[in-house]
């Protein structure tokens, strides 16, 4: 019997009760995660220890029974595996040694560094419930490059945009390496057991026009095309968060099978124009999981009404915030599963 999550990508999708998972469902809002993070002593000690990464991935499945589990890792493991130094400052986020050209990257230890991630995926194929779909993921090249070039997260991705304007060849050389690395990384995840892939373009909203097409659309299209040419047929979901570019066009040009929609898009317009075979996902405002109550229930029902009759995966418009009460996540899951109106 096909898993509920995967059935949405089939020619005859299951449309009664949508499958559900939440971005960042394994993370800081869960007390069991906080305990394990404290024991590990650092974020990378979670990502690169297969037993710990497996446990973090399983925690929300045990608690809520989501239809899918997403591999616990980080989008910056790819540049790290290419030789870029990476560390995390408590309360401030990631730090990297900045790069200005793809020539700075080294391939000799790439899959060796990422081997623990592949092992985590393999372990999860055994430890996850049989009905739970395993999602692998990576950051899109533009988003990863914005961190790699700046050496940290920035509010406007200005360092990456400046390099793109001042030295297009150097900027493109970084993208080219990240396209190939991301292709290989995702292919290894599938070989290890991932059943679906999601590509996170977290900073899609910072580019528009030709720059968006060059840095966002083309790299993701190349990754998907590369994977398909390798015989990899698993569903691929894209997430162009906060993009002002037409989302339906983005999906069609990248060749994705599904699209995750943030809470800021014109949801009804996208749903009305999205081809019937493209799976939609998301749109619920993560802030509503903090407040809960009637507003949360109303928003759930609104999304259900708008997506009736088309393949949809219930999710948030972005990741769960650390302030989210776990009981509100339970309310969300129970309401979806009971289909209460």
N, C-alpha and C positions, 0 to 999 in steps of 0.2 A: 504494500500500500504506500502511495506517494506521501511524503511528509507535507503537512499543511503549508509550510513556507514555500517549498519547491513547487507545489501545485499551482501557485499563482503564475508561474512562468511556463506552464504547460498550455497546449492548444485549448484545453477545456479547464480553465482555472476554477478553483473552488471559491465561490463568491458569497457564501452565507455569513460565516463569522471570519473576519480577516485574521491572518496570523499577526503576531505582535512580537516585537523586540524593541529595545530602546538604545539609541546611541549613548555610549558611556555607561551602559547598564552595570558594568563591573567597575566600581570606582569609589570615590571618596564619600559618597552619601551612605555607604553601607558600613556599619560598625565592624563587621567581620573583615572587610577590606582594610580598614584603618588599623586593625590589630595586626594583620599580616604585613602591612607596609612598615609598621613600627619594628616588627621582628626582623624584616629584611634589611632595614637600615639605609635604604636608598631605592629610588625608582628603578634604576637599571638593574639592581639586584632582584627585582621582580621580573623584569622583561627577559633577562638572560638566564634565569633559573627555571627550567621547564616545569619542575614540580610546583613552584610558586605561581608561575604564569597560568598553569593549568588550573590550580586552585582558584585563583582570582576569576578566571573565565567561568568556572562552575558555580561560584557563589550565587549570582543572581538567578541561575537556572534552578538551583535547589530552593531558593526562597520564593520565586514567582512562577516557575515553569514556563518561561518564555518559549516561543516556537523556534527561536534561533539564538545561538551564542556567537558572539564575535570574539575572535582571537584577542587576547590581551597582549598588546605590544605598543609601539609608538611609531609615528610616521618618520621620526628622525633616526631610526635605526638604520635606514638605508644609507644616508651620508656617513653615519658612524662606521658602517661596515666598509665604506669606501676610503676610510682612513682619516675622516674629519673628526677631530676630538669633540666629544659630547659629554656634558655633565649637566646636572640639574641643581639650581640654587633654590633652597627651601623658600617657599613663598613667592618666588619670582619666576620660576619656569626654566626652560632649557637655555643652555649656553653652548655655543660652538666656536671653534676657531674659524673665523670668516674665510671664505674662498672667493676668488675673483676670476677663476677660469676652471674649465673642466679638467685641465692638465694637472690640477692639484689633487685629483682623485687617483686612488690606487686600487687595482682589482685583485691583487694577489691573495688577499685574505677575505674577500667579500663573502663567499658562502660559508667559510669557516666561522666568521663572526656571527653569521645569521643561523648557523646550525642549531643552536638552542631553540630558536623560534620554530624551525621546521619540526624539531622534536616535540615541542609543545602541541603543534597541530596534530601530529601522529598520536600523541597520548590522548588528546581529546576525542579522536575518532573511536576510542575504546571507552572512555569514561563518561561521555555525554549520553543522555538517554537516546534510545534509537529513533525517537520521533523528533529529536531536536536537530535542526540544520546548523552546520558549522560555517561561519562566514570568515573568510580571510580578508585582509585589507592592506592598502598602502595609501600614502599621501600622493596627490597628483604632483607632477614635476614643478609647476609654478609655485604651489604652496610650500613644498620642501625647499625649493631654491630661495624663497623669500627669507626663510630662517638661515639657510646655509650662507647666503651672501651677507646678511646683517650680523650673523653670529648670535642671534636671539630673535624672539618674537617682537614685532613692532606694530604700532597702531595703524600705520598706513602703507607698510611695505616699501617705504621710500628708498632704502638702499638698493633693493632689487630693481625697482623702476629706474633708478638713476643709472645703474650699470646697463640696463637694457637700452637706455637712450644714448649713453656715452660710448659704449663699446658693445654693439649688438653681437659681434662675433664671439666675444668672450662670454656674454650672457647665453648665447645659443649653445656654446660648447658645454656649459653647465647643464642646460636642459637635455642635450643629447645624451650625456652620461646618465642622467637621472631617468630618462626614457628607457634606456637599455637596462639599467639596474632594476628599475621597478618591474619591467617585464620579467626579468629573471627571478626576482623575488616572488612575484605573484605566481609564476609558473611552478616554483618549488613548493609554495603553499598548497597549490592544487595537487601536485604530486604526493604531498604528505597527507592529503585528505580533505582540504577545504572544498566545500560544495557550492559556495557562492563567493563572489568577490565584490568588495565595495572600494571605490576610488574616491578619496576625500579631497575635494578642492575647497578647502576651508577659506581661502582668501580670494575666491573668484570675484567678490564684490569690489576689489580694489583695481580691477582693470576693465576696460571697455573698448569697443571698436576693434581696430586692427591689432592692438596690443593683446586684447583678450583672445582673438582668433589665433594669434601666433603663439602665445604663452600658455593658453588654457585649452583651447579646442584641439589644435594640432597634436600636442604631446599626448593627450588622453586618447585621441583617435589612433595614434601610432601604437600605443600600448595595447589597446584592444585588438587592433589589426594584427599586431605581432603575436598575441596570445592565440587568436583564431588560426593564424597560419601555422602555429605549433600543434594544432589539433585540440586545443583546450576549448571546450564547449560550455563550461559552467556559466550560469547567469552572471552578468556583470552590472552592478548598480553604480551610477555616478551621483555625485552630490556637489553641484555648483553653488555653494552656500552664498546667499546674499547677492547673487549675480543680477545685473541689470540687462544682461544679454537675454534674448528670447530663449526660454528654457526648452521649449519644444524643438526649436532649431538646434540647440546644443545637443540634445539627446540624439537627434537624427544624424547630426554630423559626426558625433563621436562613435556611433554604432552601439550604444549601450542597450541593455535589455530592460533596465529599470532606472528610475530617477527618484532620488530623495529630495523632497521639497521643504524648504524652510518656512517659517511662520510669516515671513514678510512678502512672499510672492502672492500674486493674484491667483489664489488656489482654484477657484471655479473656472477661470479662464484657461488655466493650464490643463485642468482635468477635461474640460470640454474639447480642447484641441489635441490632446495627447492621443496618439494612435492606440487603438484598442489592445494591441499586442504588447505595448510598453507598460510595465508594472509601475504604478505610482507608490510612493512611500512617504510617510511623515506628515508634517505641517502643524502638529500640535505644539503650541507655545510651551517651552519648558517651564516658564514662570508659573503656569497653571498647576504644575505638579507641586509647587511650593505652597500655593494657597489651597488647592484641593476644593472640596465641597461642590456646591451647585454649579459654579462657573466651570469647573473641570468637566463635570458631567455634560453640561450644555455644549461645550466645545467638542467633546467626544462625539456626541450625537450629530452635531453639524457636519463633522468630517465623514461620519458614517453615511449620512444622507447624501452628501455630494459624491461619494464614491460608490454608491449602490450600482451594481451591474457592471463594474469594471474590476480588474485585478488590482487590489490595493493591499499594502502591508502597513499595519498601524505602527507608527513611530512618532518621534518628536521632530520638531523643526531644527533642532540642534541637540547637543548632548545634555544629559541630566546634570543639573548643577549640584554642587556639594551641599547646598542648603536644603535639598529635597527630603522631606520626611518619608522614610520607607513605606509607611502606611498609605501614603497617597499613591505610590506606585502600585501597591496591592489593590487599591480602589480602582485604578485605571484598568488593570488586568482583569479584575473580576467583572467590571462593567462591560468590557468588550466580550468576554467569554459568555456572560449571561445574556448579552444583547438586550439589556433592559432599556425600555423607553418610557 
